Each structure stands twice: as C-alpha cells, then as structure tokens.
Amino acid sequence: MKEFELENGELVVLQVRKHWFVFVLELLPYAIAVIFPFVLPKLSEIIVPMGQYLEFASFSSPLYSTALGIWLLVVWTSAWGAFTRYFLNVWVLTTQRIITIKQRNFFNREVAGLLLTRVQDVSTNVSGLLPSLVGYGNIKVQTAGAEIHFTIRDIPHPAIMRDLIFKYIPEEDSEITGV
Amino acid sequence: MPTGVSFGILFKFTLYIVIIFWAIYTVIVIYHWLKYSHGSWVAYPAIVTHLGVSLVLILFAFYGAFII
C-alpha cells in the first residue's frame, strides 16, 4: 500500500469494495445505451413518423456503421471509467485502523483513516429486498467524543466486517464498549 | 445542413473529435489504474481489454467512415 503506511506490527485484515451486484446495477444505463442503436432500425420500421430515417437506420448503411461505432466507443469508454471508479473505491481494515479510499472522480481522491481505539459502536444495516437476497449492506462506525461516524456502504456481508472490527478493537476499549 | 457539408463529412469530423477525447480520457484512466490500483492483477487485463475493445470499435467506425 503506497497511499498509507502501515505501522510496526500492523497488518491488513480485509480489503472490501462495493458488492459486485451494486456495480452491475450501475452498469444498467450503459447496457440500455448499447442496446438502443440495435433497436432503432426496428423502431423506424414500426413507428410511422420515423419511416423517413429507415434508409439511414440500417446496418448496411456506412453512415449508420460510423454512428454506431462512435456511439459504442463513447458508451464503452464511459462504462470502463465507471468500472475504474468502482475498483479504486476501497475500504481497508487493518489490525489498528479502518481506512477508506474514495475515488470520487478522476483527480479527486480521498484517503482517511480511523483508529480502532476510537471506535465506540459498530452497526450494520441490510435494508431492502435485493440487499437481503444478494447479501450486501452498510456499516456505521461511531467514535467516542467528537461524534464522528463513518459509513461503509453496499459492502458484501457487512456482519462479517462488523465482527472483524470488533475482533480487532484493543482489549481496554472492548471493556468500555462491552464487546 | 450548411451548403457543402454532408452528413459523411460531419460524421468523419465527429469521429476524429471523439477519438481525441477517447485518447485523453484513456490516458487519464490508465494513469489512475497504474498509480492507485496498488499493483492489483486486475489493472493490466482491464487496460488491455479496454484498448482491445476500443480498437475494434474505432476500426468499425472508420470502416463506415471510409465507405461514405
């Protein structure tokens, strides 16, 4: 890890990203955009006012091939950008800290850490049909004192992450939190 | 359409503009993969797949553009 230095004796326990299903849902608009130009020639046959574009909206038309190529290139590149942002957003649990790495946009990256000694409470929230079926949800980590809380969204099996956080909270704090 | 400008010329021009933007965007995203993926094995297949698929689509678009 180059973006944060591990302390002496600190080990990476778990590294998580959003659940893959959430990413697939984010890809839906791109999938619709890919299908659209293939449906367009059929639509121009069915819908009467579009009939004048029938000659253009045909796969045998060079003009349509160029337009299709441009369209698919734009959609593909955008989807690849979305995958990149998905992959570069990550949460890391170490034996001492929770580190969040947020790639909001390109050239807009945020790395923040929270010491486990400051953790007061950890709660999970799996809400809705799809999260319950597929198995993803949120974790809310609350700290003592400054009322800072830290939310990790849409990760797979949040209960496992919560248990691991509790496991690595140092003993003296465990007594305070009752863990 | 303005006099003397055909759809063919307009599409070719659009194709060149899109390719310039694609090249800039691709360089930026590859930079992010190489710098921030922490040496993950996913980085290189992701970059190669993007370049491969993009090349096919660019050739497809050019194929139409050269027939126009």
Interface residues (C-beta under 8 A of the other chain):
Chain A: M1 K2 E3 S61 P62 L63 Y64 S65 T66 A67 L68 G69 I70 L72 L73 V74 W76 T77 W80 G81 F83 T84 F87 L88 I101 Q103 F106 F107 R109
Chain B: F7 G8 F11 K12 T14 L15 V18 I19 W22 Y25 T26 I28 V29 H32 W33 Y36 S37 H38 S40 V42 A46 H50 V53 S54 L57 I58 F60 A61 F62 Y63 G64 A65 I67 I68
